[in-house]
């Protein structure tokens, strides 16, 4: 019973669902997430603004876009720019002496969400 009282007293966090890089992410203020690299010249510490907001929940109301919410945006700051671990791509055909190896490192941005508007 005590656990239920504690759980009910915690204020639900504000969150939003944004779309970037062909993917959807659930974000909340102060959260850090890794997204696909955005085209253009960016450096560590730059500010980003995501205007493709699909859903916003402030703990009381939930707003759902059709497909996006007009006027809503999520602000973020770039924390890190890097590349993911190497993924090996191997093509092999038996009995025909065919073997090809190729590696790929996917670039990414690690961003920290500063505000949801």
Secondary structure, 3 states (H helix, E strand, C coil): CHHHHHHHHCCCCCEEEEEECCEEEEEECCCEEEEECCCCCCCCCCEEEECCEEEEECCCCEEECCCCCCCCCEEEEEEEEEECCCEEEEEEECCCCEEEEEEECCEEEEEEEEEEC
